[in-house]
Amino acid sequence: MRMSLLRVLGILFVVSAIAACATTTPIVSEWRNPAYTAGAFNRIMVGGLGGDGSVRRNFEDEFVTQLRATGIDALPSYRFIPEDEKLDESKLKQAAQKAGADALIFARLIEVEQKSQYGPSYFPYTSFGIFGSHVGASWHGLGGGARVYRYNEYVSETTLYDLGKNDVVWTGTVKTTEPENVRTAIKSYVETVLKTLQEKNLLPSRSA
């Protein structure tokens, strides 16, 4: 089954009672290569390992926009790898090297875990899954009893890779439960990753 980048981002649409307290979870675990004291990358390619073409483009474009705001030249992989071509880490590295990039940032799905949450009995039965069966939720139960809201929690991993040294610089694991639209979720995801890389002095901070 092809992995949709929507699943990587973990876009979860919930009813207002739950959405009100749902936020993008910060990076829950990370690893940094001890050989790197500071990043010195001039050009970075961004890749989203997923099957949804439009989401992949938006994901990569948002990374490119935010990276360029820090003074780093960045480019999306979709300009070098056709959308109808299966995308993997090896192809991303090859495309990045041909494009003259010295680093690569890419994200991929690690785990999907089903969660349950109980809601008050006065909510009507609702079901939705705008982006397919893998991204959706539903209330179960009839009038008078508590209803159970079941949804998927998506865990993804983002990696910063040094192409010149052929080595991983940093990896971070992110859990996302973003209740808003796709663009909002993508922006929040990218901001979370780049903020962490900047705090680790692996990327420069946003230019003034």
Stockholm file with secondary structure:
# STOCKHOLM 1.0

chainA/1-208         MRMSLLRVLGILFVVSAIAACATTTPIVSEWRNPAYTAGAFNRIMVGGLGGDGSVRRNFEDEFVTQLRATGIDALPSYRFIPEDEKLDESKLKQAAQKAGADALIFARLIEVEQKSQYGPSYFPYTSFGIFGSHVGASWHGLGGGARVYRYNEYVSETTLYDLGKNDVVWTGTVKTTEPENVRTAIKSYVETVLKTLQEKNLLPSRSA
#=GR chainA/1-208 SS CCCCHHHHHTBCCCCHHHHTTCCEEEEEEEEECTTCSSCCCSEEEEEECCSCHHHHHHHHHHHHHHHHHTTCEEEEGGGTSCTTSCCCHHHHHHHHHHTTCSEEEEEEEEEEEEEEEEECTTSCCCEECTTCTTSCEEEECCTTSCEEEEEEEEEEEEEEEETTTTEEEEEEEEEECBCSCHHHHHHHHHHHHHHHHHHTTSSCCCCC
#=GC SS_cons         CCCCHHHHHTBCCCCHHHHTTCCEEEEEEEEECTTCSSCCCSEEEEEECCSCHHHHHHHHHHHHHHHHHTTCEEEEGGGTSCTTSCCCHHHHHHHHHHTTCSEEEEEEEEEEEEEEEEECTTSCCCEECTTCTTSCEEEECCTTSCEEEEEEEEEEEEEEEETTTTEEEEEEEEEECBCSCHHHHHHHHHHHHHHHHHHTTSSCCCCC
//
